[in-house]
């Protein structure tokens, strides 16, 4: 693991988050941590299915394992932002 590799991944996640936030208008924040948990749970289940299917040689129709992992990272970052916002409002 090298800093350059990590930076490439995190820079990509930041770009995705900004684009999706623009498309969805900040909807990922609307339901707070509970909504964030649901989004993460859906992605974790999706990840599990993708890995299990990959082990069986089944290709996904749409979202790849890489895309799903990026979404999981994105929702984790959103969760941290929600926590920061909640602590700043106290």
Backbone as numpy.savetxt, mean C-alpha at the origin, in Angstrom:
# Nx Ny Nz CAx CAy CAz Cx Cy Cz
21.19 -5.75 0.72 20.35 -4.58 0.72 21.25 -3.35 0.72
20.94 -2.45 -0.20 21.72 -1.23 -0.30 20.79 -0.02 -0.28
21.31 1.10 0.17 20.52 2.32 0.25 19.95 2.70 -1.11
20.74 2.53 -2.16 20.28 2.88 -3.52 19.05 2.06 -3.91
19.06 0.76 -3.58 17.92 -0.10 -3.88 16.68 0.35 -3.10
16.89 0.64 -1.83 15.78 1.07 -0.98 15.20 2.40 -1.45
16.07 3.31 -1.83 15.64 4.62 -2.30 14.81 4.50 -3.57
15.21 3.62 -4.47 14.47 3.41 -5.71 13.05 2.93 -5.39
12.93 1.99 -4.47 11.62 1.46 -4.09 10.78 2.53 -3.41
11.36 3.23 -2.43 10.57 4.22 -1.70 10.21 5.42 -2.59
11.08 5.81 -3.50 10.74 6.88 -4.45 9.56 6.46 -5.32
9.54 5.20 -5.73 8.44 4.68 -6.54 7.13 4.69 -5.73
7.20 4.29 -4.48 6.01 4.28 -3.62 5.48 5.71 -3.46
6.35 6.66 -3.26 5.94 8.06 -3.11 5.20 8.54 -4.36
5.74 8.22 -5.54 5.10 8.62 -6.79 3.71 8.00 -6.91
3.61 6.71 -6.58 2.32 6.02 -6.65 1.32 6.65 -5.68
1.76 6.91 -4.45 0.87 7.51 -3.44 0.35 8.87 -3.90
1.22 9.68 -4.44 0.81 11.01 -4.89 -0.18 10.93 -6.06
0.08 10.03 -6.99 -0.82 9.87 -8.13 -2.18 9.33 -7.69
-2.17 8.31 -6.83 -3.44 7.75 -6.36 -4.21 8.75 -5.52
-3.51 9.52 -4.69 -4.18 10.54 -3.88 -4.84 11.57 -4.78
-4.19 11.90 -5.88 -4.76 12.84 -6.84 -6.03 12.24 -7.48
-5.96 10.96 -7.85 -7.11 10.29 -8.46 -8.28 10.12 -7.50
-7.96 9.73 -6.24 -9.00 9.40 -5.27 -9.38 10.55 -4.36
-8.67 11.65 -4.45 -9.00 12.81 -3.64 -8.85 12.61 -2.14
-7.87 11.86 -1.73 -7.62 11.67 -0.30 -8.57 10.71 0.37
-9.31 9.90 -0.39 -10.29 8.97 0.19 -9.67 7.98 1.16
-8.39 7.70 1.02 -7.73 6.74 1.92 -7.67 7.23 3.35
-7.91 8.53 3.55 -7.84 9.11 4.89 -9.22 9.25 5.54
-10.27 9.12 4.74 -11.61 9.45 5.19 -12.09 8.62 6.39
-11.71 7.36 6.47 -12.20 6.49 7.53 -11.17 6.23 8.62
-10.11 7.02 8.62 -9.11 6.93 9.68 -8.40 5.58 9.72
-7.93 5.23 10.91 -7.16 4.00 11.06 -7.99 2.76 10.78
-9.28 2.79 11.12 -10.12 1.62 10.84 -10.22 1.35 9.35
-10.44 2.40 8.57 -10.48 2.23 7.13 -9.15 1.79 6.56
-8.09 2.35 7.10 -6.74 1.98 6.68 -6.47 0.51 6.96
-6.93 0.05 8.13 -6.75 -1.36 8.49 -7.48 -2.26 7.49
-8.68 -1.88 7.08 -9.43 -2.66 6.11 -8.70 -2.72 4.77
-8.19 -1.57 4.32 -7.42 -1.55 3.06 -6.21 -2.47 3.15
-5.50 -2.38 4.27 -4.32 -3.25 4.45 -4.71 -4.72 4.48
-5.78 -5.02 5.18 -6.24 -6.42 5.29 -6.58 -6.97 3.91
-7.28 -6.17 3.09 -7.62 -6.61 1.73 -6.36 -6.90 0.93
-5.37 -6.03 1.06 -4.12 -6.22 0.31 -3.33 -7.43 0.81
-3.35 -7.64 2.12 -2.65 -8.82 2.68 -3.29 -10.10 2.15
-4.62 -10.13 2.14 -5.33 -11.30 1.60 -5.00 -11.48 0.12
-4.95 -10.37 -0.62 -4.60 -10.42 -2.04 -3.18 -10.97 -2.21
-2.27 -10.50 -1.37 -0.88 -10.96 -1.41 -0.81 -12.47 -1.19
-1.54 -12.93 -0.18 -1.54 -14.36 0.13 -2.02 -15.17 -1.08
-3.12 -14.73 -1.68 -3.66 -15.43 -2.85 -2.67 -15.43 -4.01
-2.04 -14.29 -4.25 -1.06 -14.20 -5.33 0.12 -15.13 -5.11
0.61 -15.19 -3.88 1.75 -16.07 -3.58 1.34 -17.53 -3.72
0.17 -17.88 -3.19 -0.30 -19.26 -3.32 -0.48 -19.65 -4.78
-1.08 -18.74 -5.57 -1.25 -19.02 -6.99 0.08 -19.09 -7.72
1.01 -18.22 -7.35 2.34 -18.24 -7.95 3.02 -19.59 -7.71
2.86 -20.11 -6.50 3.44 -21.42 -6.17 2.84 -22.54 -7.00
1.63 -22.32 -7.49 0.95 -23.32 -8.34 1.16 -23.03 -9.82
1.91 -21.97 -10.13 2.17 -21.61 -11.52 1.04 -20.84 -12.18
0.14 -20.27 -11.37 -1.00 -19.51 -11.90 -0.63 -18.03 -11.95
-0.75 -17.44 -13.14 -0.44 -16.03 -13.34 -1.66 -15.17 -12.97
-1.44 -14.00 -12.38 -2.58 -13.12 -12.07 -3.14 -12.48 -13.34
-4.42 -12.14 -13.30 -5.05 -11.46 -14.43 -4.74 -9.98 -14.44
-4.61 -9.39 -13.25 -4.45 -7.94 -13.17 -3.23 -7.56 -12.34
-3.41 -7.48 -11.06 -2.40 -6.95 -10.14 -1.32 -7.98 -9.83
-0.06 -7.57 -9.97 1.06 -8.47 -9.71 1.42 -8.48 -8.23
2.27 -9.42 -7.86 2.78 -9.46 -6.48 3.50 -8.15 -6.17
4.28 -7.65 -7.11 5.01 -6.39 -6.90 4.04 -5.24 -6.64
2.99 -5.15 -7.45 1.99 -4.09 -7.27 1.34 -4.18 -5.90
1.01 -5.39 -5.49 0.35 -5.60 -4.21 1.26 -5.20 -3.06
2.53 -5.58 -3.13 3.48 -5.20 -2.07 3.64 -3.68 -2.01
3.66 -3.04 -3.16 3.75 -1.57 -3.18 2.51 -0.95 -2.54
1.34 -1.52 -2.82 0.12 -1.01 -2.20 0.15 -1.20 -0.69
0.65 -2.33 -0.23 0.76 -2.59 1.21 1.66 -1.53 1.85
2.79 -1.25 1.21 3.69 -0.22 1.72 3.00 1.14 1.73
2.26 1.43 0.67 1.55 2.70 0.57 0.53 2.86 1.68
-0.25 1.81 1.94 -1.25 1.89 3.01 -0.59 1.98 4.38
0.56 1.36 4.55 1.29 1.50 5.82 1.73 2.95 6.02
2.20 3.57 4.96 2.60 4.98 5.04 1.39 5.85 5.35
0.27 5.58 4.69 -0.95 6.34 4.96 -1.35 6.17 6.42
-1.22 4.96 6.96 -1.52 4.74 8.38 -0.66 5.60 9.28
0.61 5.72 8.95 1.51 6.58 9.73 1.10 8.04 9.62
0.68 8.46 8.43 0.23 9.84 8.25 -1.05 10.11 9.05
-1.95 9.14 9.08 -3.17 9.27 9.87 -2.83 9.41 11.35
-1.91 8.57 11.83 -1.48 8.66 13.22 -0.87 10.02 13.54
-0.02 10.52 12.63 0.58 11.84 12.83 -0.50 12.92 12.89
-1.46 12.84 11.99 -2.54 13.83 11.96 -3.36 13.78 13.25
-3.66 12.57 13.71 -4.44 12.42 14.94 -3.69 12.98 16.15
-2.38 12.72 16.21 -1.61 13.21 17.35 -1.44 14.72 17.29
-1.41 15.31 16.10 -1.31 16.75 15.96 -2.62 17.46 16.31
-3.74 16.74 16.19 -5.03 17.33 16.50 -5.41 17.21 17.97
-4.57 16.57 18.76 -4.87 16.42 20.20 -4.37 17.61 20.99
